[in-house]
């Protein structure tokens, strides 16, 4: 067993070194980014599209923020599942309270059977735009945009080689629920991976309208489960770039329970498997960052019970050092992201010793939850999203099995994305 433990410990050290390098690259991108924002006269007319099914906890705040953007020429397009949906009432009251005139709200008229409800809503919204809109911006109901959000999102699109821009989500590390803690730890790693693998995030995503039609992205949406993960590969075929904008890391303050987050994570991994060209790299990353340390921990227990003290000590020390190193990576990334969030007026998150100890103990648990979610996502013939069940045959053979209006009880189970 000694040789096996030595080999696994060395492999874990290499894996850790790679994670450190990738995290440093991400931190460098955060610190080196400069916002050279376009003046009003150079900003293209933009349609901001928000698809809704169910009333998210911060929907009112989301709408208020979107209606008060520091951007001269934009319209907010809301597509709500039904007029009876609770989101419709919140949206109409917020629009009235804000006195907004640059917003249109409409129910989803055509429920397509071969794509998700969100993709159906996006296709409806885009089909109603005239030629004056040069950019569409997608946003989720859990995104609370700062005043310069749209200006920062659109500015890089002036580069002719850039066809889409995106940000990413960041969660509070001080949540009260176990699910919130596991989500935070998982997302820290996910944000770095999404940057390295160029995976866009639909909660903050802008695309040139000419690129939508040139690349056939709309046709892809018409037979897909999600809208964002595929953007990089579809645009890449035309040598069009997707640009990550570091200043658009958006803070999410929602709480979640563990079962709800676990299922949400499975769906995220399923979308990566279906639509991202580097899915095998995601699998490889999981092997080295989740399964390898877990095997080493199990070996330490086996060696301890069989009296192999050297193997037990080496494997335990290697695993313990790995967890502590991951904790340090998380703290450095949190500090880097905090600088971005504070620049846009977000309050500084104070991490107490108790919070840090919770995160330290939560790292192994997060690895186990992530590993199980990864394995189960490999054979998901069906997925439930906002109360709707979809049958998954392959990437472009999606079937909505049965439509029904949104139920309020489903809000607490799956409220991590807008539709």
Secondary structure, 3 states (H helix, E strand, C coil): CHHHHHHHHHHHHHHHHHHHHHHHHHHHHHHHCCCCCCCHHHCCCEEEEEEECCCCCCHHHHHHHHCCCCCCCEEEEEEECCCCCHHHHHHHHHHHHHCCCCEEEEECCCCCCCCCHHHHHHHHHHHCCCCCCCEEEEECCCCCCCCCHHHHHHHHHHCCCEEEEEEEEEECCCCCCHHHHHHHHHHHHHHHHHHHHCCCCCCEEEEEHHHHHHHCHHHHHCCCCCCCCCHHHHHHCCCCEEEEEEEEEEEECCCCCHHHHHHHHHHHHHHHHHHCCCHHHHHHHHHHHHHHHHHHHHHHHHHHHCCCHHHHHHHHHHHHHHHHHHHHHHHHHHHHHHHHHHHCCCCCCCCCHHHHHHHHHHHHHHHHHHHHHHHHHCCCCEEEECCEEEEEEECCEEEEEECCCCCHHHHHCCCCCCC
